[in-house]
Amino acid sequence: MKRIVLVRHSEEPGDDHVQTTLEANGHAVTTAMPFKGEAIDLENVDGAVIYGGPFNVFDTNKHPFLDHEAALIEHCLDNDLPLLGICQGAQQIAWHLGAEVGPVESGIREFGYFEIMPTAEAGDFLDRPLFLPQNHFHTFALPEGAVHLASSETFPNQAFRIGDKTYALQFHAEQGPAGFRRWQERQGAPYGTLGAQDRDEQDRLMEAHHAAQLAWFSGFVTKLFG
């Protein structure tokens, strides 16, 4: 049993595929929300997941809690602990390692289910293209020493790893249908913007591809954290 801290940037019910997989595997899962002032106990961490959120990773003066999360990233890297960053969390890892993060000039986003394609270096990370949930308009450059793992048609940098235990994923493979529907129903959901699918298309792709998404991602989480 490992002690895994889940760093969240919003209040969610904990029904995502990261938390449910870790709990099913018998790990001791705790949640920390530094944006609410909650501390991360680095002395009791055997691995970590940093979720997505609405914060710009470079706005540390505006959001000082991001520095506390950077300390967690450094702690995991220094101690060879498994670390997974998702969307904003992936951008935080990239930023911490000196890579550029931000929107693309066109302003395009991905909101819906988009085809993620493995790179030639993906190895056993991803062995075939999958349609996976997305909700972002910022992206990251690859840090020095990163292994590029996946791309999409619009955003070429969708996943990378550092060493064997640090993974950064731009897409939201953790998000099941219930979580994605919360995004769909949220006030301000970016329908009609450049790169956003309409709801009917999202629902069709969710129905067609969620089973494959869950099978792949639960296996990935199990391999990374045990």
C-alpha positions in Angstrom: 0.0 0.0 0.0 1.3 3.4 -1.0 0.3 6.8 0.3 -0.8 8.8 -2.7 -1.8 12.4 -2.5 -4.2 13.8 -5.1 -3.8 17.6 -5.6 -7.0 19.1 -6.8 -7.7 22.6 -8.1 -11.5 22.4 -7.7 -13.9 20.6 -5.5 -14.8 17.3 -7.2 -16.7 14.2 -5.9 -13.8 11.8 -6.4 -15.4 9.7 -9.1 -12.6 10.0 -11.6 -10.6 7.1 -12.9 -7.4 8.0 -11.0 -9.0 7.9 -7.6 -11.2 4.9 -8.2 -8.3 2.9 -9.6 -5.9 3.8 -6.8 -8.5 2.9 -4.2 -9.4 -0.4 -5.9 -5.7 -1.2 -5.8 -5.6 -0.8 -2.1 -3.6 2.5 -1.8 -4.1 5.1 0.9 -5.5 8.0 -1.0 -5.6 11.5 0.4 -6.7 14.8 -1.2 -5.1 18.2 -0.8 -6.4 21.4 -2.2 -3.7 24.0 -1.8 -5.8 26.6 -3.5 -7.9 26.5 -0.4 -4.9 26.8 1.9 -4.5 23.1 2.6 -0.9 21.9 3.1 0.8 19.0 1.4 2.6 16.7 3.9 5.7 15.8 1.9 6.9 13.4 4.6 3.9 11.2 4.1 3.9 10.9 0.3 4.8 7.8 -1.8 3.4 9.2 -5.0 1.3 12.1 -6.3 -1.3 13.2 -8.9 -1.7 16.9 -9.8 -5.0 17.5 -11.5 -6.2 20.1 -14.0 -7.7 23.4 -13.1 -8.2 27.0 -14.1 -4.9 28.5 -12.9 -2.2 29.8 -15.2 1.0 27.9 -14.1 3.1 31.0 -14.5 1.0 33.2 -12.2 2.8 32.3 -9.0 2.6 35.8 -7.7 -1.1 35.8 -8.0 -1.4 32.2 -6.8 1.4 31.5 -4.3 0.0 28.0 -3.6 1.5 27.0 -7.0 4.9 27.2 -5.4 3.9 24.7 -2.8 2.8 22.3 -5.6 6.2 22.9 -7.3 7.8 21.7 -4.0 5.8 18.5 -4.4 7.0 18.1 -8.0 10.6 18.6 -6.9 10.1 16.2 -3.9 8.8 13.4 -6.2 11.6 14.0 -8.8 14.3 14.0 -6.1 13.1 10.9 -4.4 12.1 8.9 -7.5 8.4 8.8 -6.6 5.7 8.2 -9.1 4.2 11.5 -10.2 1.3 12.1 -12.7 0.3 15.6 -13.9 -2.9 16.0 -15.8 -3.7 19.1 -18.0 -2.8 22.0 -15.6 -0.8 19.5 -13.6 1.1 18.5 -16.7 1.8 22.1 -17.5 3.1 22.6 -14.0 5.6 19.8 -14.4 6.7 21.2 -17.8 7.0 24.8 -16.4 8.9 23.5 -13.3 11.4 21.9 -15.7 12.0 25.1 -17.7 9.6 24.6 -20.6 7.3 27.2 -22.0 3.6 27.0 -21.2 0.7 29.0 -22.6 -2.0 29.4 -25.3 -1.2 29.1 -29.0 -1.4 32.2 -31.2 -4.6 31.1 -33.0 -6.5 30.7 -29.7 -7.7 27.2 -30.6 -8.7 24.8 -27.9 -9.7 21.2 -27.5 -13.1 20.6 -25.8 -14.5 17.2 -26.4 -13.1 13.8 -27.3 -10.0 13.9 -29.6 -7.8 11.3 -31.1 -4.5 10.9 -29.3 -1.8 9.2 -31.3 1.3 7.5 -29.8 4.7 8.7 -31.0 7.5 6.5 -32.2 9.0 6.8 -28.6 5.8 5.9 -26.8 6.8 2.3 -26.2 4.3 0.5 -24.0 2.8 3.8 -22.8 0.2 3.8 -25.6 0.2 1.2 -28.4 -2.6 2.5 -30.5 -4.6 5.8 -31.1 -7.4 6.5 -28.6 -10.1 9.1 -28.4 -9.7 10.8 -25.0 -11.4 13.7 -23.2 -9.9 17.2 -23.5 -10.7 20.6 -22.0 -7.8 23.1 -22.5 -6.4 25.9 -24.6 -3.0 26.2 -23.0 -0.2 23.8 -24.0 3.4 23.0 -23.1 6.7 22.7 -24.8 8.8 19.6 -24.1 11.3 20.1 -21.2 14.9 19.1 -21.7 15.3 15.4 -21.4 11.6 14.6 -21.8 10.5 11.6 -23.9 7.6 12.7 -26.2 4.8 10.1 -25.9 1.7 11.3 -27.6 0.2 14.0 -29.9 -3.1 15.1 -31.4 -3.8 16.8 -34.7 -4.2 20.2 -33.1 -1.7 20.1 -30.2 1.4 18.0 -30.9 2.5 17.8 -27.3 0.0 15.7 -25.5 2.2 13.6 -23.2 5.7 13.2 -22.0 7.7 11.4 -19.4 10.8 12.3 -17.4 12.7 9.2 -16.3 10.5 6.2 -15.6 8.1 7.6 -12.9 7.1 11.2 -13.9 4.3 11.5 -16.5 2.6 14.6 -17.9 -0.7 14.2 -19.8 -2.5 17.1 -21.5 -5.6 15.1 -22.0 -8.1 14.0 -19.3 -8.1 10.2 -19.4 -9.1 10.3 -15.8 -12.5 11.9 -16.6 -15.4 9.5 -16.9 -18.8 10.2 -18.4 -20.1 11.7 -15.1 -17.2 14.1 -14.8 -17.3 15.1 -18.4 -21.1 15.8 -18.2 -20.4 18.1 -15.3 -18.1 20.1 -17.6 -20.8 20.1 -20.4 -23.3 21.5 -18.0 -21.1 24.1 -16.4 -21.9 27.7 -17.0 -19.4 29.1 -19.5 -18.7 25.7 -21.2 -16.8 26.8 -24.3 -19.3 25.6 -26.9 -19.0 27.6 -30.2 -15.3 28.4 -29.7 -12.5 27.5 -32.1 -11.7 23.8 -31.6 -14.7 22.9 -29.4 -17.0 20.0 -30.5 -20.7 20.4 -30.2 -22.4 18.4 -27.4 -24.0 15.8 -29.8 -20.5 15.0 -31.1 -19.1 14.8 -27.6 -21.8 12.4 -26.5 -21.4 10.2 -29.5 -17.6 9.9 -29.0 -18.0 9.4 -25.3 -20.3 6.5 -25.9 -18.1 4.9 -28.5 -14.8 5.3 -26.8 -15.1 5.4 -23.0 -14.7 1.7 -22.5 -11.4 1.6 -24.3 -10.3 4.8 -22.5 -11.0 3.2 -19.1 -9.3 -0.1 -19.9 -6.1 1.7 -21.1 -6.0 4.3 -18.3 -6.7 2.1 -15.4 -3.9 -0.2 -16.6 -1.5 2.8 -16.9 -2.3 4.0 -13.4 -1.8 0.5 -12.0 1.5 0.2 -13.7 2.7 3.6 -12.5 1.6 3.4 -8.9 1.2 -0.3 -8.4 
